[in-house]
Amino acid sequence: MSTARMRRVDEAMRQVLGDALAQDLKDPRIGFVTVTAVKTSPDLRHARVYVSVLGTEPEQEATLDGLRSAHGFLQGRVASELRLKRTPELAFTLDHTAENAARLEHLIQEARET
């Protein structure tokens, strides 16, 4: 169960990470990436960062590799911008919500046509 404070922390981390990805990372492996959500554990030791990546599956994997290698930089950026007792350890996960939505929309369109 997520409290109002946890939701604020998640949103603040999403904002900081999104800004850092858009402006500061220069890794060529990192393609067009959007931070869709951040879920932190109640003790603020771990944070799962959900990202949506535009591209093919190999491009998505390369982007995840780039994000994992930039882990220390991104974690430092979160620590410097947010005043938290602990800085969560970041774990990046692909968010397939957009792909699933497009697939469902396609299936609905097919059902309407028949």
TITI-226227 format. One record per residue: residue in one letter; x, y, z of N, C-alpha, C, O, CB in turn. Coordinates in pm, whole numbers, plus 50000, padded with zeros to 5 digits. Atoms other than C-alpha are relative to their C-alpha. Glycine has a CB too. Example, Ala and Ser with C-alpha at 12.3 -4.5 7.8 and 13.67 -1.06 7.14 Angstrom:
2
 rest   n.X   n.Y   n.Z  ca.X  ca.Y  ca.Z   c.X   c.Y   c.Z   o.X   o.Y   o.Z  cb.X  cb.Y  cb.Z
    A 50089 49881 50000 51230 49550 50780 50090 50120 50000 50194 50118 50066 49901 50003 50125
    S 49918 49881 49994 51367 49894 50714 49923 50109 50073 49974 50220 50090 50041 50046 49858
This chain:
114
 rest   n.X   n.Y   n.Z  ca.X  ca.Y  ca.Z   c.X   c.Y   c.Z   o.X   o.Y   o.Z  cb.X  cb.Y  cb.Z
    M 50084 49882 50000 50000 50000 50000 50089 50123 50000 50183 50134 50079 49904 50000 50121
    S 49915 49884 50019 50144 50331 49895 49937 50122 50065 49820 50154 50043 50025 50025 49850
    T 50047 49880 49932 50113 50640 50108 50019 50121 49910 50082 50112 49805 50074 50020 50134
    A 49986 49877 50078 50091 50996 49982 50147 50039 49989 50191 50086 49884 49919 50114 50064
    R 49858 49965 50003 50456 51051 50074 50074 49912 49898 50157 49963 49822 50063 49984 50140
    M 49933 50090 50094 50568 50745 49877 49966 50038 49856 50052 50032 49768 49959 49854 50027
    R 50038 49957 50135 50372 50864 49573 50076 50126 49961 50117 50140 49846 49848 50025 49992
    R 49924 49878 50029 50542 51205 49599 50147 49968 49971 50207 50024 49880 49990 50099 50117
    V 49861 50040 50024 50886 51042 49625 50013 49933 49864 50106 49962 49789 50048 49904 50112
    D 49997 50068 50130 50809 50817 49326 49992 50102 49886 50067 50092 49788 49884 49900 49989
    E 50016 49900 50104 50696 51115 49119 50122 50091 49989 50164 50125 49878 49875 50085 50026
    A 49880 49916 50002 50996 51328 49219 50117 49925 49935 50193 49983 49858 50037 50045 50143
    M 49893 50080 50062 51234 51046 49125 49976 49984 49851 50071 49990 49773 50009 49861 50067
    R 50033 50012 50142 51055 50998 48793 50039 50128 49926 50094 50124 49816 49849 49971 49980
    Q 49967 49871 50062 51099 51369 48719 50150 50019 49987 50199 50058 49881 49940 50114 50081
    V 49854 49983 50002 51469 51377 48812 50064 49906 49899 50150 49948 49822 50059 49974 50141
    L 49943 50097 50093 51549 51061 48617 49965 50035 49855 50049 50022 49766 49950 49859 50033
    G 50040 49961 50135 51352 51178 48314 50083 50117 49949 50126 50117 49834 49852 50037 49997
    D 49918 49885 50039 51540 51509 48309 50144 49957 49973 50205 50001 49876 49997 50107 50109
    A 49861 50046 50017 51877 51334 48351 50014 49921 49870 50113 49938 49799 50044 49914 50120
    L 49992 50079 50123 51803 51092 48066 49990 50089 49877 50058 50065 49777 49889 49894 49997
    A 50020 49914 50116 51689 51369 47834 50117 50094 49977 50148 50127 49862 49873 50080 50017
    Q 49902 49893 50016 51971 51614 47901 50144 49958 50023 50233 50011 49957 49968 50110 50091
    D 49864 50021 49954 52278 51458 48060 50069 49875 49948 50192 49873 49939 50000 49995 50145
    L 49936 50124 50044 52337 51106 47930 50036 50008 49852 49953 50045 49769 49909 49879 50027
    K 49952 49994 50138 52545 51084 47614 50035 49862 49945 50097 49852 49839 50121 50090 49991
    D 49970 50136 50043 52571 50704 47584 49928 49970 49869 49806 49984 49862 49959 49896 50110
    P 50065 50026 50129 52507 50608 47219 49905 49880 50003 49819 49867 49915 50105 49976 49894
    R 50090 50115 49991 52335 50285 47330 49860 50041 50043 49762 49973 50014 50055 49895 50098
    I 50129 49956 49946 52057 50482 47496 49923 50074 49891 49963 50183 49849 50018 50089 50126
    G 50082 49943 50104 51789 50553 47239 49893 50091 50058 49914 50156 50160 49936 49891 49917
    F 50112 49917 49955 51456 50730 47275 49932 49930 50117 49861 49831 50099 49898 50026 49884
    V 50046 50065 49877 51364 50647 47635 49909 50095 50077 49934 50216 50084 50120 49957 50087
    T 50091 49924 49915 51077 50764 47855 49985 49926 50132 49959 49805 50134 49862 50021 49932
    V 50023 50059 49868 51054 50702 48229 49850 50007 50024 49794 50116 50036 50081 50075 50114
    T 50146 50002 49986 50693 50591 48273 49956 49994 50145 49850 50047 50180 49944 49881 49925
    A 50038 50009 49859 50690 50513 48645 50122 49961 50083 50219 49905 50032 49886 49897 50020
    V 49899 50042 49903 50905 50463 48953 49925 49946 50121 49833 50010 50171 50097 50118 50039
    K 50059 50061 49881 50810 50231 49239 50112 49977 50101 50203 49898 50076 49926 49865 49965
    T 49898 50017 49897 51017 50259 49556 49948 49909 50110 49827 49904 50136 50042 50136 50058
    S 50039 50084 49887 51017 50014 49843 49972 50092 50120 50024 50204 50124 50112 49895 50034
    P 50035 49915 49886 50875 50146 50172 50121 50047 50081 50115 50153 50143 49906 49926 50091
    D 49882 49958 49924 51222 50158 50330 50097 50084 49916 50205 50120 49964 50073 49878 50053
    L 49921 49917 50092 51360 50358 50030 50137 49941 49967 50229 50015 49933 50018 50137 50058
    R 49873 50063 50036 51639 50106 49970 50006 49960 49854 50115 49951 49796 50024 49879 50087
    H 50004 50046 50139 51526 49995 49625 49892 50079 49924 49789 50116 49979 49971 49846 49994
    A 50098 49935 50088 51349 50162 49334 50002 49930 49866 50107 49911 49806 50031 50152 49984
    R 50013 50060 50133 51222 49993 49022 49955 50112 49906 49851 50174 49927 49898 49878 49999
    V 50026 49894 50096 51231 50235 48729 49947 49937 49872 50018 49859 49807 50129 50086 49972
    Y 50062 50055 50120 50993 50149 48445 50025 50097 49885 49993 50216 49894 49846 49976 50021
    V 49968 49917 50114 51108 50276 48107 49935 49944 49875 49924 49822 49858 50151 50012 49981
    S 50053 50036 50130 50948 50273 47766 50104 50040 49897 50150 50155 49896 49860 50068 49972
    V 49895 49975 50098 51194 50245 47477 49942 49980 49860 49880 49878 49831 50122 49905 50023
    L 50045 50009 50138 51112 50316 47115 50107 49928 49918 50223 49968 49920 49971 50141 49941
    G 49904 50071 50083 51276 50068 46879 49975 49850 50002 49880 49802 50063 50141 50029 50044
    T 50010 50146 50006 51330 49701 46807 50048 49939 50131 50102 50008 50217 50082 49945 49881
    E 49960 50068 49877 51397 49442 47075 50150 50009 50027 50189 50032 50141 49959 49855 49993
    P 49856 49982 49972 51779 49452 47029 50034 50143 50043 50121 50163 50128 50082 49964 49876
    E 49977 49861 49960 51768 49833 47054 49953 50023 50143 50017 50096 50219 49926 50097 49905
    Q 50049 49988 49863 51561 49804 47371 50098 49939 50099 50125 49998 50204 49863 49933 50014
    E 49902 50064 49912 51812 49563 47525 50127 50083 50011 50185 50093 50119 50034 49859 49949
    A 49881 49914 49997 52102 49791 47427 49975 50122 50087 50064 50166 50160 50039 50042 49859
    T 50035 49885 49916 51923 50083 47590 50001 49961 50147 50051 50036 50230 49863 50056 49960
    L 49998 50046 49860 51870 49881 47909 50143 49979 50049 50175 50012 50163 49919 49868 50016
    D 49858 50015 49963 52241 49792 47909 50064 50135 50027 50140 50150 50122 50077 49926 49889
    G 49947 49865 49981 52327 50160 47872 49951 50062 50130 50026 50129 50201 49961 50088 49883
    L 50055 49947 49875 52095 50253 48158 50064 49933 50121 50093 49998 50221 49847 49980 50004
    R 49937 50071 49888 52245 49985 48380 50143 50049 50021 50190 50057 50134 49999 49848 49976
    S 49863 49951 49985 52595 50114 48307 50003 50143 50054 50102 50184 50115 50073 49993 49866
    A 50009 49863 49948 52483 50470 48390 49936 50004 50139 49905 50112 50190 49921 50088 49903
    H 50067 50013 49870 52332 50346 48718 50059 50093 50105 49986 50164 50174 50007 49857 50048
    G 49934 49919 49898 52589 50520 48939 49978 50149 49979 49951 50222 50075 50148 49970 50003
    F 50024 49860 50031 52555 50854 48762 49858 50040 50034 49835 50143 50097 50029 50027 49853
    L 50141 49968 49976 52175 50843 48777 49967 49998 50149 49890 50082 50197 49909 49902 49925
    Q 50025 50007 49857 52173 50739 49141 50060 50123 50069 49999 50177 50162 50059 49869 50060
    G 49940 49879 49945 52410 51026 49222 49917 50123 49970 49906 50213 50054 50138 50019 49945
    R 50086 49888 50037 52182 51265 49037 49876 50006 50089 49835 50113 50132 49958 49990 49852
    V 50116 50005 49909 51883 51149 49244 50041 50047 50139 49969 50123 50203 49942 49856 50006
    A 49953 49962 49866 52088 51187 49564 50025 50149 50010 49997 50210 50114 50128 49924 50034
    S 49968 49857 49992 52196 51540 49476 49876 50088 49991 49875 50199 50044 50097 50036 49890
    E 50118 49915 50020 51850 51665 49380 49888 49977 50101 49806 50065 50124 49947 49978 49863
    L 50106 50029 49903 51630 51494 49638 50061 49983 50139 50165 49919 50154 49920 49873 49959
    R 49952 50015 49863 51676 51517 50011 49930 49881 50065 49822 49892 50122 49975 50131 50082
    L 50053 50123 49943 51620 51161 50121 50099 49944 50100 50220 49965 50088 49969 49897 49889
    K 49912 50063 49901 51756 50972 50417 50093 49898 49933 50211 49890 49965 49917 49932 50110
    R 49924 50098 50078 51869 50696 50180 49971 50023 49852 49861 50064 49815 49965 49854 50042
    T 50022 49994 50145 51916 50699 49806 49972 49857 49953 50056 49769 49972 50124 50062 49924
    P 50035 50136 50043 51739 50398 49655 50093 49947 49892 50143 50023 49808 49857 49996 49949
    E 49926 50067 50107 51929 50148 49443 49905 49983 49882 49795 49930 49898 50058 49862 50048
    L 50087 49999 50117 51789 50177 49090 50009 49869 49923 50117 49815 49902 50036 50117 49910
    A 50009 50119 50086 51673 49877 48886 49908 50038 49884 49795 50080 49905 49945 49873 50078
    F 50076 49959 50118 51555 49941 48530 49925 49881 49940 49980 49772 49926 50093 50062 49895
    T 50088 50103 50055 51265 49743 48380 49926 50058 49880 49878 50171 49885 49901 49948 50108
    L 50078 49955 50117 51103 49767 48037 49852 50002 50033 49800 49910 50097 50026 49908 49878
    D 50144 49986 49982 50744 49888 48045 49934 49973 49865 49953 50049 49770 49962 50144 50056
    H 50063 50041 50127 50540 49714 47775 49857 50049 49988 49783 49999 49904 50003 49849 49987
    T 50138 49952 50000 50219 49907 47843 49960 50056 49863 49851 50026 49814 49981 50106 50107
    A 50034 49940 50130 50231 50105 47516 49985 49893 49892 49894 49901 49810 50108 50102 49958
    E 50009 50108 50099 50295 49790 47310 49871 49921 50020 49803 49886 49923 50121 49907 50010
    N 50124 50074 49972 50009 49608 47483 49878 50080 49959 49782 50023 49906 49992 49964 50149
    A 50113 49915 50038 49776 49904 47427 49983 50001 49848 49871 49993 49798 50019 50143 50052
    A 50008 50000 50147 49862 49914 47055 49948 49866 49950 49869 49861 49855 50139 50030 49939
    R 50047 50132 50040 49807 49539 47028 49850 49985 50025 49778 49933 49940 50077 49891 50076
    L 50143 50006 49970 49467 49563 47199 49919 50086 49903 49811 50046 49858 49974 50044 50143
    E 50070 49912 50093 49368 49855 46978 49988 49934 49863 49884 49943 49797 50072 50135 49988
    H 50002 50071 50127 49461 49650 46671 49897 49888 50002 49823 49869 49905 50140 49944 49968
    L 50097 50109 49989 49255 49354 46794 49857 50053 50000 49768 49992 49939 50025 49918 50128
    I 50135 49940 49999 48954 49577 46862 49962 50046 49860 49849 50027 49816 49994 50119 50100
    Q 50026 49954 50137 48987 49730 46515 49966 49881 49911 49874 49890 49830 50123 50075 49944
    E 50029 50120 50079 48995 49380 46360 49861 49947 50032 49789 49906 49942 50104 49892 50026
    A 50131 50052 49961 48688 49276 46559 49887 50086 49944 49782 50034 49908 49988 49993 50153
    R 50102 49912 50055 48495 49580 46439 49981 49977 49850 49870 49988 49799 50037 50146 50025
    E 50005 50019 50145 48580 49506 46076 49928 49870 49961 49877 49860 49850 50140 50001 49942
    T 50063 50126 50035 48442 49152 46091 49857 49994 50041 49790 49893 50018 50073 49887 50060
